[in-house]
Amino acid sequence: MVMETHDGVLTKETVKIQFIMQLTRSKTNKVIAGVCGGLEKSTGINAWLFRLVFFFGSGFWIYILMWALIKEEQ
């Protein structure tokens, strides 16, 4: 789904909204809840890098929040 403004130009805000709307938790690439696998699918960045940030960085509570708010892929 591509979001465009009334004049047909994509803005930074519409790109951010599009990214958030497409974000899902992975059913196949998961260790706990699939949050990092879903981020890998959306961004192309290896899921293990997200796992390192979430569990060895300061992102543990962000991970828990994303687990609660992001729906699982179908």
C-alpha positions in Angstrom: 0.0 0.0 0.0 1.5 3.3 -1.1 0.3 6.4 0.6 0.3 9.7 -1.3 -0.7 13.2 -0.5 -3.4 15.0 -2.5 -0.8 16.2 -5.0 0.7 12.8 -5.5 4.0 13.5 -3.6 5.2 11.2 -0.9 6.3 13.1 2.3 8.4 11.9 5.2 5.3 11.6 7.3 3.5 9.4 4.9 6.5 7.2 4.5 6.8 6.8 8.3 3.1 6.0 8.5 3.4 3.4 5.7 6.3 1.8 7.5 4.4 1.5 10.8 1.3 0.2 9.1 3.3 -2.6 7.4 5.2 -3.6 10.5 4.2 -7.1 11.8 5.8 -9.7 14.1 7.3 -12.6 12.2 5.9 -16.1 12.7 9.0 -17.8 11.2 12.0 -15.7 12.2 11.5 -15.4 16.0 13.2 -16.3 19.2 10.6 -14.9 21.6 7.8 -13.0 20.0 8.9 -12.3 16.4 9.5 -8.5 16.9 13.1 -8.6 15.6 12.2 -10.8 12.7 9.4 -8.4 11.7 11.8 -5.5 11.9 14.3 -7.4 9.7 11.5 -8.0 7.1 10.5 -4.3 7.1 14.0 -2.7 7.2 16.3 -5.4 5.7 18.6 -5.1 8.7 19.6 -8.5 10.2 17.3 -9.5 13.1 20.3 -10.4 15.3 21.4 -6.7 15.3 18.0 -5.8 16.7 18.2 -8.5 19.3 21.5 -7.2 20.5 20.2 -3.7 20.8 17.0 -4.8 22.6 18.5 -7.2 25.1 22.0 -5.9 25.7 21.2 -2.2 25.1 18.6 -0.1 26.6 15.7 -1.3 24.5 14.2 -4.1 26.6 11.0 -2.1 27.5 10.7 -0.9 23.9 10.7 -4.6 22.9 8.0 -5.5 25.4 5.9 -2.5 24.2 6.3 -3.6 20.5 5.4 -7.1 21.4 2.1 -5.9 22.9 1.3 -3.4 20.1 2.4 -5.0 16.8 0.2 -7.7 15.4 1.6 -11.0 14.2 1.8 -11.6 10.5 -0.8 -13.8 8.9 
